[in-house]
């Protein structure tokens, strides 16, 4: 089953029953990270009629992985935007509704009136979309134990705010590169499993509003999802503790496809 998890192309899934963009990052080139997509909601109060909420990764043609706290609002309908991020999805029609969410059991998210995290656990969810999305390639999750990633070079990708001129709602994805670091005691006390990245200086790339749920990549595989952060460090949900759970949601359907059950 783990082989299925790390080679998701041409697969399909079918489920049963302060968000943080990369500051001082670089524009992602076309098809560089085609599996990284934008989670958005519509809003008549916004200039373009929509708002980038979080970042996600397509694991299959109809299944995405993101942070669970991104989709807790039951009053909102969420959409996945893919492809060209410089043209409104409402004009390009390169989007599809999310029709099912499956959070990891025990997900917990507590925050104060200023949206500061008090406690967050198991911040991971799978999403099924209404219309299959065909991409050049899909995200691959890593089975490497997260403590073995400590001190390793990583890349992160997001769709949130930037410090650049122009409209962040119609901007390419941004990417940054750093090295994983020891999490502070404060961060470790806020969650259960965590993997951290600390920008060494103000000129370094870091995450910002809209990047939550975005992938942390090591050797081009997903080792974590952005959960929360501040100006000192970003905290990622590591993938390895959830490999068994993710794999349990998929079953063989045909020779080259799996479905979630």
Residue, then its C-alpha position, 0 to 999 in steps of 0.5 A: x500500500x505504501x507504494x501506492x501512496x508514493x506513486x499517485x499519478x493516474x489515480x482517483x479517490x472517492x471518499x465515503x463517509x489566521x491562515x498563513x503566502x511565501x514572503x520573499x519567495x520566487x515565482x513558481x514556473x509553469x509545471x514546476x509544482x503542478x500538484x500545488x493548488x489554491x483553496x478559495x472561497x467566493x466573496x462579493x466583497x472582494x475585487x475579483x469575486x473570490x479570496x485565496x484561503x489556503x494551499x493544498x496538494x493534489x494527490x490524485x485527479x480528484x483528491x487533495x491534501x491540506x491542513x484541516x483548519x482550512x476547511x472548518x467553516x461549515x457556512x462556506x463552500x470551498x473550491x480548488x483552483x488549478x493551472x494558471x493563477x494569474x487569471x481569475x478562476x471564475x474567468x478561466x473556469x479552472x476550478x472545481x468544488x470540494x464535495x467531501x472532506x475527511x479529517x483525521x480523527x481527533x483533529x483539534x483547533x483552539x484559538x483566542x479572539x485574536x486568532x492566535x493558536x492555543x492548541x492544534x492537533x492532527x491538522x490534516x485532511x483529505x478533500x474530494x473534488x467534484x470534477x477530476x483534475x488532469x495535471x502533469x504530475x501529482x504530489x507524492x507523500x514521503x514515508x520517511x520518518x519526520x525526525x529523519x528530516x531534521x537538518x535537511x534542505x526543504x522547499x515550501x510552496x504557497x499561494x498566500x500574501x507576498x511582499x511584492x508589488x501587484x495583486x496577490x490574488x492573481x499571482x503565480x505560486x511562490x516557493x522558498x527553500x530553507x533547512x528544517x530546524x529544532x522547534x521551539x518549546x513554545x511551538x512544541x507545546x501547541x501541538x502533538x507532532x511538528x516539523x519546523x522551519x526557521x528563516x535565518x534572517x529577514x532576507x530569507x523566504x518565509x510563509x505568510x497569509x494564505x500558505x496554510x496547508x501548503x506542502x513542505x518538500x524533501x527530495x520532491x516528496x511531501x514531508x509536511x503541511x503548513x499548520x501555523x507559524x510566526x515571524x520566528x518559525x513555521x510549524x508543519x504537520x509531518x506526514x509520516x505519523x499519518x501514512x497508515x491513515x492516508x493509505x487506509x482511505x485508498x483501495x484498489x479499484x482497477x489495474x491502474x487506479x485506486x479509490x478512497x473508501 
